[in-house]
């Protein structure tokens, strides 16, 4: 059965979701683009900010497919402090015009990521089951912890295991090592399958795959989104202005 989020009129507006990891190749862009496309396909008003200004892979991916997502990109032609100011102003200007604003960040330690986390309601931290990913993960965990200390526990956060399998002994060991990190690990994981890798080449996202090769993995990603967005859908709700 297809899993769905609560009706749009029950959603809070202006939620900021940051996808972050200071190591490249962790799966940030895959999660960010699939999340905004899926939310938009459900009828939500969604924006994506591509803050990976040296790559802009998320913006490029969306440019190759049909969607109703508003896309904003930071540029690399200015000093870091000016770029940080640009990001803060952009978030302040657009957040109440959308149900969700998703920010895809750089695959390295960057002050723009720190700025985004300070303004976020939710942080998603994808990581792959390798020793190198585990070692580099601490920078991101520290940045999230600092934001939570400054903002009375916000953002809520999830670790998302990516490119793994049920028999991955290294992944299972890393899961155990991260249980004391203070950030929960999502029950739903993303397996190392071609369905996720091939979606950009097909001009689509995994959540739209209905073919035999991609259908099950589309449902797995949708289940992940339902799980990690749960903190945003709890507590008092108000009618969206554009419902």
C-alpha positions, 0 to 999 in steps of 0.5 A, spaced: 500 500 500 502 506 498 504 510 504 502 518 504 503 524 509 498 527 512 493 531 508 496 538 506 492 542 510 494 539 516 501 541 515 505 546 518 508 551 513 515 553 512 519 547 514 526 547 513 530 541 512 537 540 511 541 534 508 548 534 510 554 530 511 561 533 510 564 527 506 562 527 499 558 521 495 554 520 502 548 520 498 545 527 500 543 530 493 539 523 491 535 524 498 534 531 497 532 531 490 527 525 491 524 528 497 523 535 494 520 531 487 516 526 492 513 532 496 511 536 490 508 530 487 503 529 493 501 536 492 505 540 497 509 547 495 516 545 495 523 549 494 530 546 493 536 550 495 542 547 492 547 550 497 553 545 494 555 551 490 561 548 486 557 542 484 550 544 483 548 537 482 541 537 485 539 543 480 542 540 474 538 533 476 531 537 477 533 541 470 533 534 466 526 532 469 519 535 469 517 537 476 513 543 480 519 544 485 522 552 486 529 551 485 534 556 488 542 556 487 547 559 491 553 561 487 561 561 488 563 568 485 563 571 492 566 571 499 564 565 504 561 571 509 557 574 503 554 567 501 552 565 508 548 572 508 545 570 501 543 563 504 540 567 510 536 572 507 534 567 501 531 562 507 527 568 510 524 570 504 521 564 501 520 559 507 513 561 509 511 561 501 512 553 501 510 547 505 518 545 505 524 548 503 530 542 502 537 545 502 542 540 499 549 542 502 556 541 500 560 535 501 565 538 506 565 542 512 563 549 510 560 555 514 554 555 509 552 548 512 553 551 519 548 556 517 543 552 514 543 547 520 542 553 525 535 555 521 533 548 520 527 544 523 530 537 521 537 535 519 538 528 515 545 525 515 546 520 510 552 516 510 555 510 507 557 503 511 565 505 511 570 506 516 572 513 512 565 515 512 564 513 519 571 517 521 568 524 517 561 523 520 563 526 527 564 533 523 557 533 521 554 530 528 558 536 532 555 541 527 548 538 528 549 538 536 551 545 536 545 547 532 541 544 537 544 547 543 543 554 540 536 552 538 533 548 544 534 542 541 532 544 534 533 541 528 531 534 529 535 529 526 536 522 523 542 518 521 540 515 514 544 509 512 545 509 504 548 504 499 548 498 504 545 491 505 541 487 510 548 482 510 553 488 510 557 486 517 561 493 516 554 497 516 551 493 522 557 494 526 557 502 524 550 502 526 552 499 533 557 504 534 553 510 532 547 508 537 550 513 542 551 519 538 545 522 540 541 522 533 537 516 532 538 512 526 532 511 521 530 504 521 529 504 513 535 504 509 537 505 502 540 499 499 546 499 494 542 498 488 542 500 480 535 503 481 537 509 485 543 510 481 540 510 474 534 514 476 538 521 474 540 518 467 533 516 466 530 523 467 526 521 473 527 520 481 526 513 484 520 515 488 517 515 481 519 509 478 513 504 477 517 499 473 519 492 475 526 494 477 525 500 481 518 499 484 520 496 490 526 501 491 521 506 490 517 504 496 523 503 500 525 510 499 518 513 500 517 509 507 524 512 509 521 519 508 515 517 512 519 515 517 524 521 518 519 527 516 514 524 522 517 529 527 515 535 523 508 532 523 507 532 530 504 537 535 500 542 534 498 543 526 495 549 523 492 550 516 497 552 511 495 559 507 495 556 500 491 550 502 
